[in-house]
């Protein structure tokens, strides 16, 4: 009787595992990248955006020249 319970348990575990793996999208399905991910992982685009932002900021000159 114990032998059959072990086999039945393994069979149930196999069926549940198969059902869990078959749910949802298959492995390797391409997930669309967000706009943030596209810009912040591309060095050239990030540098260009940073330069554009720097152009819009006012230039702050020091009030006093010299040390300190």
mmCIF file of the N, C-alpha and C atoms, coordinates in Angstrom:
data_MODEL
# 
_entry.id   MODEL 
# 
loop_
_atom_site.group_PDB 
_atom_site.id 
_atom_site.type_symbol 
_atom_site.label_atom_id 
_atom_site.label_alt_id 
_atom_site.label_comp_id 
_atom_site.label_asym_id 
_atom_site.label_entity_id 
_atom_site.label_seq_id 
_atom_site.pdbx_PDB_ins_code 
_atom_site.Cartn_x 
_atom_site.Cartn_y 
_atom_site.Cartn_z 
_atom_site.occupancy 
_atom_site.B_iso_or_equiv 
_atom_site.pdbx_formal_charge 
_atom_site.auth_seq_id 
_atom_site.auth_comp_id 
_atom_site.auth_asym_id 
_atom_site.auth_atom_id 
_atom_site.pdbx_PDB_model_num 
ATOM 1   N N  . UNK A 1 1  ? 0.821  -1.191 0.000   1.00 0.00 ? 1  UNK A N  1 
ATOM 2   C CA . UNK A 1 1  ? 0.000  0.000  0.000   1.00 0.00 ? 1  UNK A CA 1 
ATOM 3   C C  . UNK A 1 1  ? 0.868  1.259  0.000   1.00 0.00 ? 1  UNK A C  1 
ATOM 4   N N  . UNK A 1 2  ? 1.974  1.248  0.792   1.00 0.00 ? 2  UNK A N  1 
ATOM 5   C CA . UNK A 1 2  ? 2.866  2.387  0.864   1.00 0.00 ? 2  UNK A CA 1 
ATOM 6   C C  . UNK A 1 2  ? 3.561  2.663  -0.460  1.00 0.00 ? 2  UNK A C  1 
ATOM 7   N N  . UNK A 1 3  ? 3.843  1.585  -1.203  1.00 0.00 ? 3  UNK A N  1 
ATOM 8   C CA . UNK A 1 3  ? 4.503  1.723  -2.500  1.00 0.00 ? 3  UNK A CA 1 
ATOM 9   C C  . UNK A 1 3  ? 3.603  2.477  -3.474  1.00 0.00 ? 3  UNK A C  1 
ATOM 10  N N  . UNK A 1 4  ? 2.304  2.169  -3.442  1.00 0.00 ? 4  UNK A N  1 
ATOM 11  C CA . UNK A 1 4  ? 1.366  2.817  -4.352  1.00 0.00 ? 4  UNK A CA 1 
ATOM 12  C C  . UNK A 1 4  ? 1.155  4.288  -3.988  1.00 0.00 ? 4  UNK A C  1 
ATOM 13  N N  . UNK A 1 5  ? 1.209  4.601  -2.690  1.00 0.00 ? 5  UNK A N  1 
ATOM 14  C CA . UNK A 1 5  ? 1.075  6.003  -2.272  1.00 0.00 ? 5  UNK A CA 1 
ATOM 15  C C  . UNK A 1 5  ? 2.279  6.820  -2.740  1.00 0.00 ? 5  UNK A C  1 
ATOM 16  N N  . UNK A 1 6  ? 3.461  6.217  -2.702  1.00 0.00 ? 6  UNK A N  1 
ATOM 17  C CA . UNK A 1 6  ? 4.656  6.908  -3.181  1.00 0.00 ? 6  UNK A CA 1 
ATOM 18  C C  . UNK A 1 6  ? 4.596  7.176  -4.666  1.00 0.00 ? 6  UNK A C  1 
ATOM 19  N N  . UNK A 1 7  ? 4.142  6.195  -5.428  1.00 0.00 ? 7  UNK A N  1 
ATOM 20  C CA . UNK A 1 7  ? 4.014  6.358  -6.883  1.00 0.00 ? 7  UNK A CA 1 
ATOM 21  C C  . UNK A 1 7  ? 2.935  7.391  -7.197  1.00 0.00 ? 7  UNK A C  1 
ATOM 22  N N  . UNK A 1 8  ? 1.813  7.334  -6.482  1.00 0.00 ? 8  UNK A N  1 
ATOM 23  C CA . UNK A 1 8  ? 0.730  8.293  -6.706  1.00 0.00 ? 8  UNK A CA 1 
ATOM 24  C C  . UNK A 1 8  ? 1.196  9.707  -6.349  1.00 0.00 ? 8  UNK A C  1 
ATOM 25  N N  . UNK A 1 9  ? 1.973  9.810  -5.270  1.00 0.00 ? 9  UNK A N  1 
ATOM 26  C CA . UNK A 1 9  ? 2.493  11.121 -4.886  1.00 0.00 ? 9  UNK A CA 1 
ATOM 27  C C  . UNK A 1 9  ? 3.427  11.693 -5.932  1.00 0.00 ? 9  UNK A C  1 
ATOM 28  N N  . UNK A 1 10 ? 4.309  10.860 -6.468  1.00 0.00 ? 10 UNK A N  1 
ATOM 29  C CA . UNK A 1 10 ? 5.215  11.316 -7.529  1.00 0.00 ? 10 UNK A CA 1 
ATOM 30  C C  . UNK A 1 10 ? 4.445  11.714 -8.783  1.00 0.00 ? 10 UNK A C  1 
ATOM 31  N N  . UNK A 1 11 ? 3.416  10.951 -9.119  1.00 0.00 ? 11 UNK A N  1 
ATOM 32  C CA . UNK A 1 11 ? 2.605  11.276 -10.296 1.00 0.00 ? 11 UNK A CA 1 
ATOM 33  C C  . UNK A 1 11 ? 1.911  12.627 -10.098 1.00 0.00 ? 11 UNK A C  1 
ATOM 34  N N  . UNK A 1 12 ? 1.341  12.851 -8.918  1.00 0.00 ? 12 UNK A N  1 
ATOM 35  C CA . UNK A 1 12 ? 0.675  14.130 -8.637  1.00 0.00 ? 12 UNK A CA 1 
ATOM 36  C C  . UNK A 1 12 ? 1.668  15.288 -8.690  1.00 0.00 ? 12 UNK A C  1 
ATOM 37  N N  . UNK A 1 13 ? 2.846  15.080 -8.145  1.00 0.00 ? 13 UNK A N  1 
ATOM 38  C CA . UNK A 1 13 ? 3.882  16.108 -8.189  1.00 0.00 ? 13 UNK A CA 1 
ATOM 39  C C  . UNK A 1 13 ? 4.279  16.431 -9.628  1.00 0.00 ? 13 UNK A C  1 
ATOM 40  N N  . UNK A 1 14 ? 4.381  15.416 -10.460 1.00 0.00 ? 14 UNK A N  1 
ATOM 41  C CA . UNK A 1 14 ? 4.712  15.604 -11.874 1.00 0.00 ? 14 UNK A CA 1 
ATOM 42  C C  . UNK A 1 14 ? 3.626  16.401 -12.583 1.00 0.00 ? 14 UNK A C  1 
ATOM 43  N N  . UNK A 1 15 ? 2.348  16.041 -12.342 1.00 0.00 ? 15 UNK A N  1 
ATOM 44  C CA . UNK A 1 15 ? 1.233  16.734 -12.997 1.00 0.00 ? 15 UNK A CA 1 
ATOM 45  C C  . UNK A 1 15 ? 1.186  18.196 -12.565 1.00 0.00 ? 15 UNK A C  1 
ATOM 46  N N  . UNK A 1 16 ? 1.342  18.462 -11.273 1.00 0.00 ? 16 UNK A N  1 
ATOM 47  C CA . UNK A 1 16 ? 1.308  19.844 -10.771 1.00 0.00 ? 16 UNK A CA 1 
ATOM 48  C C  . UNK A 1 16 ? 2.473  20.643 -11.352 1.00 0.00 ? 16 UNK A C  1 
ATOM 49  N N  . UNK A 1 17 ? 3.647  20.034 -11.423 1.00 0.00 ? 17 UNK A N  1 
ATOM 50  C CA . UNK A 1 17 ? 4.809  20.727 -11.987 1.00 0.00 ? 17 UNK A CA 1 
ATOM 51  C C  . UNK A 1 17 ? 4.579  21.087 -13.446 1.00 0.00 ? 17 UNK A C  1 
ATOM 52  N N  . UNK A 1 18 ? 4.020  20.151 -14.208 1.00 0.00 ? 18 UNK A N  1 
ATOM 53  C CA . UNK A 1 18 ? 3.734  20.430 -15.626 1.00 0.00 ? 18 UNK A CA 1 
ATOM 54  C C  . UNK A 1 18 ? 2.723  21.558 -15.768 1.00 0.00 ? 18 UNK A C  1 
ATOM 55  N N  . UNK A 1 19 ? 1.694  21.555 -14.943 1.00 0.00 ? 19 UNK A N  1 
ATOM 56  C CA . UNK A 1 19 ? 0.678  22.607 -15.024 1.00 0.00 ? 19 UNK A CA 1 
ATOM 57  C C  . UNK A 1 19 ? 1.253  23.973 -14.673 1.00 0.00 ? 19 UNK A C  1 
ATOM 58  N N  . UNK A 1 20 ? 2.129  24.026 -13.685 1.00 0.00 ? 20 UNK A N  1 
ATOM 59  C CA . UNK A 1 20 ? 2.743  25.298 -13.310 1.00 0.00 ? 20 UNK A CA 1 
ATOM 60  C C  . UNK A 1 20 ? 3.659  25.820 -14.408 1.00 0.00 ? 20 UNK A C  1 
ATOM 61  N N  . UNK A 1 21 ? 4.375  24.928 -15.062 1.00 0.00 ? 21 UNK A N  1 
ATOM 62  C CA . UNK A 1 21 ? 5.290  25.362 -16.117 1.00 0.00 ? 21 UNK A CA 1 
ATOM 63  C C  . UNK A 1 21 ? 4.550  25.800 -17.370 1.00 0.00 ? 21 UNK A C  1 
ATOM 64  N N  . UNK A 1 22 ? 3.357  25.277 -17.599 1.00 0.00 ? 22 UNK A N  1 
ATOM 65  C CA . UNK A 1 22 ? 2.617  25.605 -18.820 1.00 0.00 ? 22 UNK A CA 1 
ATOM 66  C C  . UNK A 1 22 ? 1.816  26.891 -18.685 1.00 0.00 ? 22 UNK A C  1 
ATOM 67  N N  . UNK A 1 23 ? 1.649  27.438 -17.485 1.00 0.00 ? 23 UNK A N  1 
ATOM 68  C CA . UNK A 1 23 ? 0.876  28.657 -17.301 1.00 0.00 ? 23 UNK A CA 1 
ATOM 69  C C  . UNK A 1 23 ? 1.635  29.865 -17.834 1.00 0.00 ? 23 UNK A C  1 
ATOM 70  N N  . UNK A 1 24 ? 0.903  30.869 -18.234 1.00 0.00 ? 24 UNK A N  1 
ATOM 71  C CA . UNK A 1 24 ? 1.504  32.138 -18.650 1.00 0.00 ? 24 UNK A CA 1 
ATOM 72  C C  . UNK A 1 24 ? 2.261  32.018 -19.954 1.00 0.00 ? 24 UNK A C  1 
ATOM 73  N N  . UNK A 1 25 ? 3.137  32.977 -20.160 1.00 0.00 ? 25 UNK A N  1 
ATOM 74  C CA . UNK A 1 25 ? 3.918  33.018 -21.383 1.00 0.00 ? 25 UNK A CA 1 
ATOM 75  C C  . UNK A 1 25 ? 5.081  32.044 -21.292 1.00 0.00 ? 25 UNK A C  1 
ATOM 76  N N  . UNK A 1 26 ? 5.507  31.527 -22.413 1.00 0.00 ? 26 UNK A N  1 
ATOM 77  C CA . UNK A 1 26 ? 6.640  30.598 -22.399 1.00 0.00 ? 26 UNK A CA 1 
ATOM 78  C C  . UNK A 1 26 ? 7.932  31.309 -22.004 1.00 0.00 ? 26 UNK A C  1 
ATOM 79  N N  . UNK A 1 27 ? 8.906  30.539 -21.532 1.00 0.00 ? 27 UNK A N  1 
ATOM 80  C CA . UNK A 1 27 ? 10.201 31.119 -21.186 1.00 0.00 ? 27 UNK A CA 1 
ATOM 81  C C  . UNK A 1 27 ? 10.814 31.728 -22.432 1.00 0.00 ? 27 UNK A C  1 
ATOM 82  N N  . UNK A 1 28 ? 11.472 32.835 -22.287 1.00 0.00 ? 28 UNK A N  1 
ATOM 83  C CA . UNK A 1 28 ? 12.125 33.475 -23.419 1.00 0.00 ? 28 UNK A CA 1 
ATOM 84  C C  . UNK A 1 28 ? 11.201 34.384 -24.204 1.00 0.00 ? 28 UNK A C  1 
ATOM 85  N N  . UNK A 1 29 ? 9.958  34.562 -23.744 1.00 0.00 ? 29 UNK A N  1 
ATOM 86  C CA . UNK A 1 29 ? 9.067  35.485 -24.435 1.00 0.00 ? 29 UNK A CA 1 
ATOM 87  C C  . UNK A 1 29 ? 9.602  36.898 -24.228 1.00 0.00 ? 29 UNK A C  1 
ATOM 88  N N  . UNK A 1 30 ? 9.579  37.666 -25.270 1.00 0.00 ? 30 UNK A N  1 
ATOM 89  C CA . UNK A 1 30 ? 10.157 39.008 -25.190 1.00 0.00 ? 30 UNK A CA 1 
ATOM 90  C C  . UNK A 1 30 ? 9.217  39.946 -24.458 1.00 0.00 ? 30 UNK A C  1 
ATOM 91  N N  . UNK A 1 31 ? 9.742  40.626 -23.461 1.00 0.00 ? 31 UNK A N  1 
ATOM 92  C CA . UNK A 1 31 ? 8.989  41.600 -22.691 1.00 0.00 ? 31 UNK A CA 1 
ATOM 93  C C  . UNK A 1 31 ? 9.319  42.976 -23.261 1.00 0.00 ? 31 UNK A C  1 
ATOM 94  N N  . UNK A 1 32 ? 8.310  43.790 -23.564 1.00 0.00 ? 32 UNK A N  1 
ATOM 95  C CA . UNK A 1 32 ? 8.605  45.110 -24.116 1.00 0.00 ? 32 UNK A CA 1 
ATOM 96  C C  . UNK A 1 32 ? 9.341  45.980 -23.095 1.00 0.00 ? 32 UNK A C  1 
ATOM 97  N N  . UNK A 1 33 ? 10.389 46.654 -23.551 1.00 0.00 ? 33 UNK A N  1 
ATOM 98  C CA . UNK A 1 33 ? 11.196 47.500 -22.665 1.00 0.00 ? 33 UNK A CA 1 
ATOM 99  C C  . UNK A 1 33 ? 10.509 48.846 -22.484 1.00 0.00 ? 33 UNK A C  1 
ATOM 100 N N  . UNK A 1 34 ? 10.623 49.404 -21.302 1.00 0.00 ? 34 UNK A N  1 
ATOM 101 C CA . UNK A 1 34 ? 10.036 50.708 -21.039 1.00 0.00 ? 34 UNK A CA 1 
ATOM 102 C C  . UNK A 1 34 ? 10.915 51.795 -21.655 1.00 0.00 ? 34 UNK A C  1 
ATOM 103 N N  . UNK A 1 35 ? 10.371 52.994 -21.766 1.00 0.00 ? 35 UNK A N  1 
ATOM 104 C CA . UNK A 1 35 ? 11.118 54.117 -22.338 1.00 0.00 ? 35 UNK A CA 1 
ATOM 105 C C  . UNK A 1 35 ? 12.320 54.456 -21.466 1.00 0.00 ? 35 UNK A C  1 
ATOM 106 N N  . UNK A 1 36 ? 12.174 54.358 -20.151 1.00 0.00 ? 36 UNK A N  1 
ATOM 107 C CA . UNK A 1 36 ? 13.293 54.652 -19.244 1.00 0.00 ? 36 UNK A CA 1 
ATOM 108 C C  . UNK A 1 36 ? 14.447 53.683 -19.491 1.00 0.00 ? 36 UNK A C  1 
ATOM 109 N N  . UNK A 1 37 ? 14.118 52.414 -19.640 1.00 0.00 ? 37 UNK A N  1 
ATOM 110 C CA . UNK A 1 37 ? 15.145 51.396 -19.850 1.00 0.00 ? 37 UNK A CA 1 
ATOM 111 C C  . UNK A 1 37 ? 15.880 51.649 -21.162 1.00 0.00 ? 37 UNK A C  1 
ATOM 112 N N  . UNK A 1 38 ? 15.159 52.045 -22.196 1.00 0.00 ? 38 UNK A N  1 
ATOM 113 C CA . UNK A 1 38 ? 15.792 52.302 -23.502 1.00 0.00 ? 38 UNK A CA 1 
ATOM 114 C C  . UNK A 1 38 ? 16.796 53.444 -23.417 1.00 0.00 ? 38 UNK A C  1 
ATOM 115 N N  . UNK A 1 39 ? 16.436 54.529 -22.733 1.00 0.00 ? 39 UNK A N  1 
ATOM 116 C CA . UNK A 1 39 ? 17.330 55.693 -22.655 1.00 0.00 ? 39 UNK A CA 1 
ATOM 117 C C  . UNK A 1 39 ? 18.492 55.479 -21.694 1.00 0.00 ? 39 UNK A C  1 
ATOM 118 N N  . UNK A 1 40 ? 18.217 54.920 -20.536 1.00 0.00 ? 40 UNK A N  1 
ATOM 119 C CA . UNK A 1 40 ? 19.238 54.834 -19.498 1.00 0.00 ? 40 UNK A CA 1 
ATOM 120 C C  . UNK A 1 40 ? 20.219 53.696 -19.696 1.00 0.00 ? 40 UNK A C  1 
ATOM 121 N N  . UNK A 1 41 ? 20.001 52.842 -20.673 1.00 0.00 ? 41 UNK A N  1 
ATOM 122 C CA . UNK A 1 41 ? 20.974 51.789 -20.956 1.00 0.00 ? 41 UNK A CA 1 
ATOM 123 C C  . UNK A 1 41 ? 21.738 52.074 -22.241 1.00 0.00 ? 41 UNK A C  1 
ATOM 124 N N  . UNK A 1 42 ? 21.422 53.160 -22.911 1.00 0.00 ? 42 UNK A N  1 
ATOM 125 C CA . UNK A 1 42 ? 22.125 53.551 -24.119 1.00 0.00 ? 42 UNK A CA 1 
ATOM 126 C C  . UNK A 1 42 ? 22.992 54.764 -23.769 1.00 0.00 ? 42 UNK A C  1 
ATOM 127 N N  . UNK A 1 43 ? 24.299 54.575 -23.742 1.00 0.00 ? 43 UNK A N  1 
ATOM 128 C CA . UNK A 1 43 ? 25.212 55.639 -23.304 1.00 0.00 ? 43 UNK A CA 1 
ATOM 129 C C  . UNK A 1 43 ? 25.116 56.871 -24.200 1.00 0.00 ? 43 UNK A C  1 
ATOM 130 N N  . UNK A 1 44 ? 25.052 56.679 -25.482 1.00 0.00 ? 44 UNK A N  1 
ATOM 131 C CA . UNK A 1 44 ? 25.011 57.821 -26.407 1.00 0.00 ? 44 UNK A CA 1 
ATOM 132 C C  . UNK A 1 44 ? 23.756 58.666 -26.169 1.00 0.00 ? 44 UNK A C  1 
ATOM 133 N N  . UNK A 1 45 ? 22.624 58.022 -26.048 1.00 0.00 ? 45 UNK A N  1 
ATOM 134 C CA . UNK A 1 45 ? 21.379 58.749 -25.818 1.00 0.00 ? 45 UNK A CA 1 
ATOM 135 C C  . UNK A 1 45 ? 21.402 59.452 -24.470 1.00 0.00 ? 45 UNK A C  1 
ATOM 136 N N  . UNK A 1 46 ? 21.935 58.799 -23.460 1.00 0.00 ? 46 UNK A N  1 
ATOM 137 C CA . UNK A 1 46 ? 22.001 59.403 -22.131 1.00 0.00 ? 46 UNK A CA 1 
ATOM 138 C C  . UNK A 1 46 ? 22.891 60.640 -22.127 1.00 0.00 ? 46 UNK A C  1 
ATOM 139 N N  . UNK A 1 47 ? 24.012 60.598 -22.845 1.00 0.00 ? 47 UNK A N  1 
ATOM 140 C CA . UNK A 1 47 ? 24.910 61.759 -22.935 1.00 0.00 ? 47 UNK A CA 1 
ATOM 141 C C  . UNK A 1 47 ? 24.225 62.903 -23.675 1.00 0.00 ? 47 UNK A C  1 
ATOM 142 N N  . UNK A 1 48 ? 23.527 62.596 -24.762 1.00 0.00 ? 48 UNK A N  1 
ATOM 143 C CA . UNK A 1 48 ? 22.838 63.636 -25.523 1.00 0.00 ? 48 UNK A CA 1 
ATOM 144 C C  . UNK A 1 48 ? 21.746 64.300 -24.679 1.00 0.00 ? 48 UNK A C  1 
ATOM 145 N N  . UNK A 1 49 ? 20.989 63.508 -23.948 1.00 0.00 ? 49 UNK A N  1 
ATOM 146 C CA . UNK A 1 49 ? 19.930 64.059 -23.105 1.00 0.00 ? 49 UNK A CA 1 
ATOM 147 C C  . UNK A 1 49 ? 20.528 64.942 -22.010 1.00 0.00 ? 49 UNK A C  1 
ATOM 148 N N  . UNK A 1 50 ? 21.636 64.500 -21.415 1.00 0.00 ? 50 UNK A N  1 
ATOM 149 C CA . UNK A 1 50 ? 22.290 65.277 -20.363 1.00 0.00 ? 50 UNK A CA 1 
ATOM 150 C C  . UNK A 1 50 ? 22.794 66.606 -20.906 1.00 0.00 ? 50 UNK A C  1 
ATOM 151 N N  . UNK A 1 51 ? 23.325 66.618 -22.102 1.00 0.00 ? 51 UNK A N  1 
ATOM 152 C CA . UNK A 1 51 ? 23.798 67.868 -22.717 1.00 0.00 ? 51 UNK A CA 1 
ATOM 153 C C  . UNK A 1 51 ? 22.640 68.819 -22.987 1.00 0.00 ? 51 UNK A C  1 
ATOM 154 N N  . UNK A 1 52 ? 21.514 68.289 -23.447 1.00 0.00 ? 52 UNK A N  1 
ATOM 155 C CA . UNK A 1 52 ? 20.347 69.136 -23.703 1.00 0.00 ? 52 UNK A CA 1 
ATOM 156 C C  . UNK A 1 52 ? 19.835 69.758 -22.401 1.00 0.00 ? 52 UNK A C  1 
ATOM 157 N N  . UNK A 1 53 ? 19.829 68.992 -21.332 1.00 0.00 ? 53 UNK A N  1 
ATOM 158 C CA . UNK A 1 53 ? 19.386 69.528 -20.045 1.00 0.00 ? 53 UNK A CA 1 
ATOM 159 C C  . UNK A 1 53 ? 20.352 70.599 -19.558 1.00 0.00 ? 53 UNK A C  1 
ATOM 160 N N  . UNK A 1 54 ? 21.655 70.388 -19.739 1.00 0.00 ? 54 UNK A N  1 
ATOM 161 C CA . UNK A 1 54 ? 22.662 71.357 -19.295 1.00 0.00 ? 54 UNK A CA 1 
ATOM 162 C C  . UNK A 1 54 ? 22.532 72.677 -20.047 1.00 0.00 ? 54 UNK A C  1 
ATOM 163 N N  . UNK A 1 55 ? 22.109 72.637 -21.294 1.00 0.00 ? 55 UNK A N  1 
ATOM 164 C CA . UNK A 1 55 ? 21.945 73.867 -22.084 1.00 0.00 ? 55 UNK A CA 1 
ATOM 165 C C  . UNK A 1 55 ? 20.828 74.742 -21.521 1.00 0.00 ? 55 UNK A C  1 
ATOM 166 N N  . UNK A 1 56 ? 19.823 74.155 -20.916 1.00 0.00 ? 56 UNK A N  1 
ATOM 167 C CA . UNK A 1 56 ? 18.672 74.926 -20.429 1.00 0.00 ? 56 UNK A CA 1 
ATOM 168 C C  . UNK A 1 56 ? 18.912 75.517 -19.055 1.00 0.00 ? 56 UNK A C  1 
ATOM 169 N N  . UNK A 1 57 ? 19.935 75.084 -18.353 1.00 0.00 ? 57 UNK A N  1 
ATOM 170 C CA . UNK A 1 57 ? 20.215 75.595 -17.006 1.00 0.00 ? 57 UNK A CA 1 
ATOM 171 C C  . UNK A 1 57 ? 21.048 76.870 -17.082 1.00 0.00 ? 57 UNK A C  1 
ATOM 172 N N  . UNK A 1 58 ? 20.756 77.833 -16.203 1.00 0.00 ? 58 UNK A N  1 
ATOM 173 C CA . UNK A 1 58 ? 21.537 79.078 -16.218 1.00 0.00 ? 58 UNK A CA 1 
ATOM 174 C C  . UNK A 1 58 ? 22.956 78.844 -15.682 1.00 0.00 ? 58 UNK A C  1 
ATOM 175 N N  . UNK A 1 59 ? 23.886 79.644 -16.174 1.00 0.00 ? 59 UNK A N  1 
ATOM 176 C CA . UNK A 1 59 ? 25.277 79.551 -15.726 1.00 0.00 ? 59 UNK A CA 1 
ATOM 177 C C  . UNK A 1 59 ? 25.408 80.379 -14.455 1.00 0.00 ? 59 UNK A C  1 
ATOM 178 N N  . UNK A 1 60 ? 25.898 79.795 -13.400 1.00 0.00 ? 60 UNK A N  1 
ATOM 179 C CA . UNK A 1 60 ? 26.063 80.484 -12.118 1.00 0.00 ? 60 UNK A CA 1 
ATOM 180 C C  . UNK A 1 60 ? 27.536 80.834 -11.972 1.00 0.00 ? 60 UNK A C  1 
ATOM 181 N N  . UNK A 1 61 ? 27.818 82.151 -11.872 1.00 0.00 ? 61 UNK A N  1 
ATOM 182 C CA . UNK A 1 61 ? 29.186 82.612 -11.718 1.00 0.00 ? 61 UNK A CA 1 
ATOM 183 C C  . UNK A 1 61 ? 29.441 82.902 -10.241 1.00 0.00 ? 61 UNK A C  1 
ATOM 184 N N  . UNK A 1 62 ? 30.629 82.606 -9.775  1.00 0.00 ? 62 UNK A N  1 
ATOM 185 C CA . UNK A 1 62 ? 30.930 82.900 -8.367  1.00 0.00 ? 62 UNK A CA 1 
ATOM 186 C C  . UNK A 1 62 ? 30.967 84.413 -8.121  1.00 0.00 ? 62 UNK A C  1 
ATOM 187 N N  . UNK A 1 63 ? 30.522 84.815 -6.922  1.00 0.00 ? 63 UNK A N  1 
ATOM 188 C CA . UNK A 1 63 ? 30.490 86.230 -6.573  1.00 0.00 ? 63 UNK A CA 1 
ATOM 189 C C  . UNK A 1 63 ? 31.889 86.794 -6.338  1.00 0.00 ? 63 UNK A C  1 
ATOM 190 N N  . UNK A 1 64 ? 32.728 86.013 -5.741  1.00 0.00 ? 64 UNK A N  1 
ATOM 191 C CA . UNK A 1 64 ? 34.097 86.450 -5.461  1.00 0.00 ? 64 UNK A CA 1 
ATOM 192 C C  . UNK A 1 64 ? 35.076 85.513 -6.147  1.00 0.00 ? 64 UNK A C  1 
ATOM 193 N N  . UNK A 1 65 ? 36.134 86.099 -6.638  1.00 0.00 ? 65 UNK A N  1 
ATOM 194 C CA . UNK A 1 65 ? 37.178 85.267 -7.241  1.00 0.00 ? 65 UNK A CA 1 
ATOM 195 C C  . UNK A 1 65 ? 38.294 85.074 -6.248  1.00 0.00 ? 65 UNK A C  1 
ATOM 196 N N  . UNK A 1 66 ? 38.985 84.005 -6.387  1.00 0.00 ? 66 UNK A N  1 
ATOM 197 C CA . UNK A 1 66 ? 40.104 83.736 -5.493  1.00 0.00 ? 66 UNK A CA 1 
ATOM 198 C C  . UNK A 1 66 ? 39.882 82.493 -4.665  1.00 0.00 ? 66 UNK A C  1 
ATOM 199 N N  . UNK A 1 67 ? 40.712 82.334 -3.647  1.00 0.00 ? 67 UNK A N  1 
ATOM 200 C CA . UNK A 1 67 ? 40.612 81.133 -2.828  1.00 0.00 ? 67 UNK A CA 1 
ATOM 201 C C  . UNK A 1 67 ? 39.382 81.199 -1.923  1.00 0.00 ? 67 UNK A C  1 
ATOM 202 N N  . UNK A 1 68 ? 38.908 79.975 -1.569  1.00 0.00 ? 68 UNK A N  1 
ATOM 203 C CA . UNK A 1 68 ? 37.834 79.899 -0.594  1.00 0.00 ? 68 UNK A CA 1 
ATOM 204 C C  . UNK A 1 68 ? 36.552 79.763 -1.193  1.00 0.00 ? 68 UNK A C  1 
# 
